[in-house]
Amino acid sequence: MKSFDVAIIGSGPAGASAAFELSKSGISTVIIEKETLPRYKTCGGGLVYRGLKKMPFDISSVVEKNFHSMDLYFSKKYPCITTKRENPIVTMVMRDTFDNLIVEKARNNGVTLLQNHKVLDITFGETQTIHTTEGDVSVKFIIAADGALSPIAKIAGWKETRTIIPALEYEVEVPALDFERLSKEVRFDIDAIPYGYGWCFPKKNHLSIGVGVMVKTNKKMNLKHYYAEYLKTLGITEILNEVGHGFVVPVTPRTDYFVQKNVFLTGDAAGLADPLVAEGISNAILSGVQAAQAIIESNLDSEKAATLYVEKLETTILPEIKRGAILARQFYCKKSFRNIILKKYGQYSAEAMTDLFMGERTYPKDYIASISKKIKETIFK
């Protein structure tokens, strides 16, 4: 039986980043991946600058495009709002090459990769025995980085307490003129679908186009219908090729705990995506690194590692998600109030949203007070 200090299950940004962080410490680490790398992963592939600047190495070899400006459309009633920054607001990557790059950096530092190893079950005890399709692996710690559905969380006994929203994305090839027209900017269209938005992310040779619902609603959504309508909004009348993928994103964190039985939940498995826009890569990277740091700083002490990890989440990611969730409900559910604000202060709101993407500001503790203050400053300056 193979034996390690830490097993990371899943090789996405959270798992791969945790592996790279652990690889610098001398702690024996294995990544257990059910597929063969590199593998396609459904994702818009938009790495915002707050995540990019946390990368510990150059990723230019896997960057499809960098965008220093962003277009926000709120409806046909209001003009497009554009924000610009000196550093790239969004860096476009394809998840197969991006994830694999981080994994390879970890492997170069001594991390073991076990591919085509699907986890079947786990026996918990002083050490954890992970039963896979290719044999057993014995470890002390498990970092679950296996995505929104997280079979590992279910095996370890977690109940579902996250809010999970649906999304649909297509990798789309369009005629040259359409690609030239739509490949200049990153685009978000608020209300392209009720309670959510549509996005058009230009990649090197194609467009990633999708729609997603951002808040929990009892209304049944036909995502394919809204995707088809969004194509009309984008002015796309001819498609050369398209491949669609449905997926889900947890936009609220688990309400019970993030560690049990020496299993540490990270990224989507923990429910750490940004609730306002469902961007998950940057928090996935951060949570993976924090789980690794907690294990390193604890000197492999289980109780101490669990405490350290939760403390790190509670001082960084969780307060932001809590405030973001409040704002998301107001933004997507109270359109009349939102549109009044945006009609007069749309540029300010867009700049604030961009600052969040850049990692230059946090969600306000009292966004109503913040908006009121801005309005008063604007009126009485």
SULGITA-V318487 format. One record per run of one state. SS is the DSSP state (2 for helix, 1 for strand, 0 for the rest). FROM is the first residue (numbers start at 1). LEN is the number of residues. If there is no record, write none. Layout:
# SULGITA-V318487
[[SS | FROM | LEN] [SS | FROM | LEN]]
This chain:
# SULGITA-V318487
[[0 | 1 | 1] [1 | 2 | 2] [0 | 4 | 2] [1 | 6 | 4] [0 | 10 | 3] [2 | 13 | 11] [0 | 24 | 5] [1 | 29 | 4] [0 | 33 | 13] [1 | 46 | 3] [2 | 49 | 4] [0 | 53 | 7] [2 | 60 | 3] [1 | 63 | 5] [0 | 68 | 1] [1 | 69 | 5] [0 | 74 | 7] [1 | 81 | 4] [0 | 85 | 5] [1 | 90 | 4] [0 | 94 | 1] [2 | 95 | 14] [0 | 109 | 3] [1 | 112 | 3] [0 | 115 | 4] [1 | 119 | 5] [0 | 124 | 4] [1 | 128 | 5] [0 | 133 | 2] [1 | 135 | 5] [0 | 140 | 1] [1 | 141 | 4] [0 | 145 | 6] [2 | 151 | 6] [0 | 157 | 7] [1 | 164 | 11] [0 | 175 | 1] [2 | 176 | 7] [0 | 183 | 3] [1 | 186 | 5] [0 | 191 | 5] [1 | 196 | 7] [0 | 203 | 4] [1 | 207 | 7] [0 | 214 | 9] [2 | 223 | 11] [0 | 234 | 5] [1 | 239 | 12] [0 | 251 | 8] [1 | 259 | 2] [0 | 261 | 2] [1 | 263 | 3] [0 | 266 | 1] [2 | 267 | 4] [0 | 271 | 10] [2 | 281 | 17] [0 | 298 | 4] [2 | 302 | 14] [0 | 316 | 1] [2 | 317 | 17] [0 | 334 | 1] [2 | 335 | 24] [0 | 359 | 8] [2 | 367 | 14] [0 | 381 | 1]]
